[in-house]
């Protein structure tokens, strides 16, 4: 007799990785043993410190919040949505949970038995590869054990990864060791001195007997089970898992998952009966699989032509695509892509300076504006930038400005060749209005702030998101100080900004349908940038400026800072941060799929679940806009 519930579970699992990589018959065997858990909002699934369970989890409906707890305060780390897996730690390691999982809203969760899953996925390297990534996603935070802090930073799967898995693993040679006669204190001192997370216990012939990690010290010494002077034999994990010198990355990866370990001892003949010659760690494996950011950044720094910079920047789109496919946290994606974008700009400026006949007459700074200034530019977009230079005597002003305008033209032209379109509104450093001395910029901002109108709000809002990419940072800091001094003397400016932030209403109509474009070019398309992302960007900017917080441009981080500053509004601001990241991720995926900016979306191309995910992000937009109307008394101002 057919099990219709199991078949429905199977059908759902098959839509998402890594289950879509498992054969149908084996997937059904997993589905038959899945437990279905219903959670009310706020219900806790597991807590930080709980011992490993026999399941990992997948969100069927709703959303699950993952929190870190310190000093009795919970800090939101991430939110798992429909199709996301979490609680993978017991599948990879025997450590207790690091985070607390609770229902962000009414949710249904599938509890997937680890044993059944491992049996079904046995010898499936693609599944294991995905799970390592999922674990990386959960481990990439500041609360992980010391040895995990940098393990997953560069794990960026790409089209060459399958080839990389069959290359010889690059393990750590000449590992730090201690003898079986050593005390734990002696071993720990060696680990501390060499700044390592493990030490191998060897006999007189240098054969590996056991391994001691930070986790062993935490679980067996810090808990009082043994004293610090105990023998290493009481603390070490034994026997060790060994392998030969010429093992491939894939071999090392599979052995680690199969044995739930993070370190492989490399010996002369691959057994415990020969001399230790090295150690392979999670870090070594994952760097071998995806050390792509480092490669791209090196390529950018070495580029001597615009063509080579364009080639390096195009590789970033492939990098971005694979990041998204592997569910790496968007906050991590943003940091990496922003670093690459800034590196491209810096190299363009360096090459442009080489084209100038003379060195700069005075110090200057190049500012990225808009999405790059906020660190949110994931795809190719148009340019928004500006240049500020030191004050000079009046007699030298015209000559100085002409120099920097010529330099800016070289820069914007090169950026355009790389793929960043010219700004339609000409908001670029090559425009005399956006290439000014520090005094002129101060005067310009003061006029915008103290005499606000719609044009002033538009222009200044773009500049409030500036970031110094190259040059004299003190000039940019000086400009920021002048701006905040001017803000102290006005309240009308915030009202103008507030009215602008609530101009675009909820993206849903009265009947909860998407509000789409009506003009011919984009008729019936949904403008995710203007109707969903910009309201959150504008609200975050206004609120953080009203708090006089400097040097915080990223929208997600702005809302996270606001959540910390206003505990009474913590839930609203955290929801805004989550919604912004989810919307930006969705826009980026659409852009990569269709080879454009992702700004306009054909709704008929979306699945029902994708539409539901989008709609879930719209509520925080409505709520924060209503909050702005009250906070800045906008009822009679709009």
N, C-alpha and C positions, 0 to 999 in steps of 0.2 A: 504494500500500500504506500502511495506517495506521501511524503511529508511536505505539505504545501507551505508550512511556515519556514522549513529549512530551505525550500526552493526560493522563497522570497528573500531570505537572508542571503543566499548564494547570489541571486540576481543583483542585489545591492552591492555586495562585496566585489563582485566582478567589474563594477564601474570604476574602482579606485585601485591605485597601486598600494601594496605590492600584490594584491589578490588577483589583479588582472593578468599577472604573470604566472599564475598557477593553473594547471589543467583542470578542466571542468569537474571530472570525477573526484579529484582530490579536494577541490574547493567545496564540493557538496559535503564531503566527510567533515570538513571544518565547520561548515554551516550547521550541520546536524547537532554539533556540540556547543554552539554559541549560546551564551546566556543573554537574555534581553533584560536590561535594567531601565526602569523608569525613574526619573529624578525630578522632583519639584525644584523650583528656583531656590538656590542656596544650599541644597542637599550636598553633602560631601561624599565623594566616591572613595578617596584615600587621602591620607594626611602625610606631610613630610615627616620622615622618621619611621613610618610604618614599614614592617618587613615586607619583602618581595612577595607578591601573590602569584597565583598560577595562571594569571591572565594578563593580556594587554588589551587595550580598548580602542574602539572606533565610534565616532559620533554618528548616529543614525539620523536624528533630528535634534534641532536646538543647538546649543553651544556650551562648551565646558571651559571654565576659567582655571588657569594654572597659576598658583600663587607661591611666592617665596615668603617665609615668615622669619622675621628677625626682631628681637626685642618686643615681642607681642604685637608687632605690626605686620600686616599682610601687604605685600607689594605684588601687583599683577605683572606676571611675566609674559603670558600669551593667552590667546583664546583659541581653542580648537573648534572648528566648525564642521558642518556636514561632510563626511568622507575623510576627515582628518583622523590619524591614529595618535595615541598618546599613551603614557605609562609603559614605554618600551624598555625601561631600565631592567626589569627582571629577565627580559629576553636576552640581554647582552651581558649583564653583570649581576652579581649577587648582592650588590649594595642595596640599602634601604632607599625608599623614595626620597628624592631631594625636594620635591614640590608637593603642594596640596592641590587636589583636583576637586572642584565643586561646580555645580550647575549654574551657568551664567543666566540661564532661563529654563523654562520647562523643557526637559530633554529626554531622549531615548538613546541609550548607549549599548553597543554590542560588546560583551566580554568574550574575548577570543582565547581559548585554551592554548597555552604555549606549547604543550606537548603535542597536541594534534596539529598545530601549525608547523612545528619543526618537522614532523613526520611527512606532512604534505609537501613541504618546501625543500626537503632534503636534496642536496646536490644541485639546487637551483641558484647559481651564482648571482643572477639578476635580482632575485628576491633578497638575498643576503646583502647585496650592495645597497639596495634601497633601505633595508633596516638599519644598516650602519649610518646612513644619512639621517634617518629618522632619529636615531639616538644622538647623532651630532646636533640635530636641531634642538633636542631637549637639553643637551649638555652645554650648548654654547650660551652660557650666561655666567655672571660673576659669582654665582653661588656654588659652582661645581668644585670638586676637589682640586687641590693645587696642581696635580699632575695633568688635569684635563683642561687647564685654562686655555692652551693654545692648540689643542689637538685638532679641532675641527675648523679652524679659521680659514684654511685654504682649500677645503673640500669642495671643489667645484666641478661636478661631473661634466664631461664634454664629449664631443663626437669621437675623440681619440682615446677615450677612457678604456674601451674594450681592449685596445692594443696595449695600453699601459698595464692592464691586469696580468698580462703574460710576460712582462718584463721582469728581470731579476730584481728582487726587493733590495732596496738600499737600507741595510740595517746599521745599527750603531756598533762600531767596532771598539775593542778595548773597553768593555763595560766595567764599571766599578764593582768590586767584589769584596767579600770578607770571608774569613774561614769559619768553619763550624764551631771553633773554640771561642769565637768572639761573643761579647755581650751585645744585647740589643742597643745599649747606649753607645757603644763603639761603632756599631753599624749606622745608627742614626746620625752620629757626628759626621761620618763619611758622606752620608746622603746630603746633609746640610751644607757641608763644605763644597761639595761638587754640584749643588743645586739640582739634584735629580730626584725622581719620584720612586725609584726602586733600586735595590741592591741585590746581587746574586750571591748566594752562599755556596762556596766551593770547598772541595777537599784538597789535600796536599797536591794532587795531580791536576788541579784546576778543573775537575769534573763538577758540573752543577748539581747541587744537592737540593736547593730550595731557593725561593725568592721572597723578599720582604718588600712590601709596598707601603705607601702612606696609609692605605686603608687598613693594612695589618696592624700598624702601630696604633691607629685610631681605635680599632675594634678590640685589640688585645692588651694595650698598655693604658690608653686614656680611660678605658672603662674599669681599670683596676684588676683585670684578670691576672696580669703579671706585673712585676715591677720592672723598672727601666734597666735593672742590672741582670735581668734574666738572660739565659742563653738564647742565641738566635734560633736554636733548634725548636724552642717552644713557640716561636712567633711566626717562623717562615711557613710559606705554603709549599707543600711537597707532595708528590714528586713534581718536578717542573715538566712542562711540555717543550719538547725540543724539535728542531728541524735542521736540515742541511743548509750549507752556505749558499747554494745556488737556487734556493726556492724562489718561486715567482710571487708577485704581489697577490695574485688570486689565491695561491696556496696558503700564504700567510693569513689572508683575510678570512678564508674558510675555517682554518684551524682555530683562529681566535674566537669566532662565533660558536663553533661546535663545542669548544671547551670552556666557554664563558670566561675568557681571560683577556688581558690587555697586553701581555708580554710573551714573546716566544724566545726561548734560549737557542741560540745558533751554536752548534758544536761541529767539531771537525768531520765526524761521520754521520751527523744527524741524530745520534742517540745520546742518552744520558751517560753512556760509558766512554765518552771521549771528551777531550779538552774543550772548554768554553771558548768561543772565538767572537761572540757578539750577542746582541739582543735586538729583536725586532719589536717595535711598539706600535700601538694604534696610530701614533703620530707619524711614524715612518710609512705605514701603509697609506694613510690618507693623503699625505703629501705626495707620495708617488702617484696616487690616483688623480690628484687635481691641484697641483701647484700652479694653477693658471694665472691668478692675479699677479703673482710675482713675475711671471714670464711676460705678461702684457705690460706691466709697469716698466720692466727693464727695456722692453722693446720701444716704449714711448720715450724713455730717457735717452736712448741711443739714436733715435730717429734724427736724420739730418735733412729730411724733405717732408713736405706736407703729405705726399703720397703714402709714405711709410706710416705717418701718424693716422691717416684715414684707415689704412689696413689694420693697425692695432686697435683703433676704436671700433671697427666693424666686428672684430673678434669678441668685443664686449657684449654684443647682442646675442651671440651664441652662448656666451657665459651666462648672461641674464636668463635666457630661455631655459637652460638646464637648471639653474638655481630655482626657478619657479616650479619646474617639473618635480624637483626633489623636495619641495615644501620647506626650503631654507627660510628662516624668519625674515620678513621684509625689512626689519630694522637692520639686519646684517647685510642684506642685498643693497640697501640704500648707501650704507657706509662704503662698501667696496666700489660700487659704480660711481659714487661721488668722488672717491679718491682717484679713480681712473679719469673722470671728466676733468678734474682739477689738474691732474698730471698732464693731460693733453693741452690744456690752456697754458700751463706754465711753459711747456716745451715750445708751443707756438710763439709765446712772447719772447723766449730766449732766441729763437730763430729770427724773429722779426727785428729784434735789437741788432742782430748781426747784419741786417740789411741797411741799417741806418749809417750814415756817413760819420756821425759823431756819437759819443756816449750821451745819455740823458743829461740835460743841463742842470736839473735839480732832481730831488727824490720824488717818486711817484708811486701810486698803487693802482692796480687793476682790480675792479670789483665785479664779481658775478652777481647778477640780479635775478629776480624771478625764481623759477624752479631750481636752477643751478645754485643760486644764492641760498635757497632753503635746503639744499642737499637732497632734492627730490626728482632730479632730472635723470630718469632711467632710460628713456628712448631719445632719439634725435629730436630736438625741438628747435624753435627759432632762437636767435641770440637775444639776450638782454644783458648788457654790460655797461660799464662806465669807467672813467679814468679820473683820478684826482691827483694834482701835483702841488708841490710846495708853493707858497707865495713868493713872488719875485718883484723887484722894483718895477714901477709902471713902464719905464723905458724898455724893459726886457720882456714885458708880458706877451706882446703879440708874437715875437720870435719864439718864445718858450711854448706858447700854446700851439703854434703851427708845427713845432717839432713833435709834440705829443699827438696831434691830429694825424700827422703822417704815420707815426708809429701805430696808432689805433687802426688806421686803414689797412696796414699790413696784417695786423692781428685779425680783424674781422674778415678780411678776404681769405686768410688761411683757414679760419674756423668754418667759413662757408664751403670751402673746398673739401674739408673733412666730412661735412654732412650737416652742420648746424646752419640752418637757413638764416638769411638776413631778417631782421625784425621789420615787419610791415610798417610799424609806427616809427621806425628809425631810432629806437631807444638803444643806441649803441655808442661806444666810446668814440667812434669815428664821426659822430654828430657833434658839432661845437657845443650844443646845449648839454651834452653828457660828458664833455671833456673840459673840466674847469679846475681852477685853483681851490685850495681848501677854504679860503675866505668866501669865494663865490658860492661854493656848495653850501656853506653855513647860511649865507644870506638867502639862498634859494629855498632851503628847508624851512627857515624861519618864516618866509613869506607863505609857503604852503600851509604851515601849521597855524599861523596866527590869522591868516586870511583864507580860510578854507572855502573851496567850492568843488563842484563835481570833478573838474579837471585836476585840481590840486590833489584831491583824494586819490584819483586814479594814478597819477604820477608818483606821489609820495608812497602809496601802498607798495608799488613795485620796488622802490628804493629801501623801504624798511626791511626788506628781506636780503639786503646785500651781504656779501661775504668777501673778504680780502683774499684773493687767490694768489696775487704776486705783488711784490714790492714792499713799500714802507707801511707796515701795519699800523704804526703810531698815527699816521694820517687818518686812517679809517676809524681808529679809536677816538681820535679828536673830534671827528665828525659825529660819531655816535653820542659823545658827551654833549655836544652842542644841540643835537636833536632832542635829547631828553631834558635838557635845560629849557628848551622852548615848550616842550609838552607840559612842563610844570605851570606854565602861565596861560593855559587854555583848557576849557572844557568843551567848547563848541566843536573842536576838531574831533573829539571822540564821538560826538553825536553824528557828525558827518560820516565818520568811518562806520559807525553803527548802522546808520541808515543804508549805507552801501552794502554792509554785510548781510542785511536781511532783505535786500532787493529781490533776490532769486528765491521764490517760495519753495515749499516742499516739492521734490521731484514727482510726487504722486498726486493725481487729481482727486476730486471728492469721492470718486468711485474706486479709489486705490489702483488706478491705472497709471502707467508711466506717462509723464508729460513729455511729448515728443516735439520735434521741430516742425514748423508749418511751411517754411519757404521751400522753393523748388529744388535747390541744390541738396539740401539735407532733409527733405520732407520725410516724415515718419521715422526719423532716426532719433535716438536718445543721445543727448549731449552730456556725457558723464562728467566732463571737465567743468563746464559752466553751471550745470544744475546740481551737481553732487560734491565735487571736490572743492571748487572755489568757495562755496558758502562756508565750508569747514576751515579752509585756509584763511579766509577773511576774518572769521570769528576768532580763530586762534591768535592771529596777529593782533587784533584789537584788544583782546583780553590780556595778552602778555605785555603789550605796550602800556595798558592802563595800570599794570602792576609795576611798571618801570623796571622790567627785567631785561638786561642787555645780553647781546651775543647768544641769543637762543632763537634760531631761525626755523628749524625743522618743525613742521606742523604737528606731527605725532609727539615729538618731545615737548613742544609747547603745551599741549593738553596734559601730558604726564606731569609737567611742572605745576600746572594749574591745579591738578588733582592733589598734589602734595601741599600746595599753598592753601587750598580751600577744602578741607576734609568733608565739609557739609555738602559739597558738590562733587565729591570724588567719583561717584558712580557715573554722573553725566559726563565728566571730562574724560574718564577712562573709556567710556563708550564712544566718545568722539574720536579719541586716538585710535581705537580699534577700527571704527568705521572708516576713518581716513586711510589707514593702511590697507584695509580690505578693498576699498574702492580703487586706490592707486595700483594695487596688485592686479585687480580685474582689468583696469584700463591698459596696463602694460601687457598683459596676456593677449588682449584684443589687438593691440598694436603690433605685437610680434606675429600673431596669427594672420593678420591682413596686410602686413608690411606698411603700416602707417602709424600715426600718433596714437591711435586708439581712442580719439576724442569722441567720434560718433559711432554708435553701436546700432546695428540692425537687430531689433528685439526678437524677430522671428528666428534668428540664428541661435538664440540662447535656449538652454533646457529649462524646464520648470524649476529645478533646484537652483540654477544660476539666477533666475529672476527672483526667487525667494531670498537668496543671499543678498542680492542688491537691495531689495525692499527692506531687509532687516537693517541695512546701513542708513536708511533714510530717516528713521525715527530720531536718532541723535541730532540730525541736521535740524529737524523741526524743533526739538527740545532746546537746543542751544540758541536758536534764533529767538524763540520765545523768551529765553532768559536774558538775551541782549536787550530786547524791547523794554523789559522791566528795569534792568540794571542801569541802562543809559537813558531811561525815560524817553523812549522814541515814539510813543503813541501819537504825539502831536507834531512830530518832527518828520515822519515818513511822508 
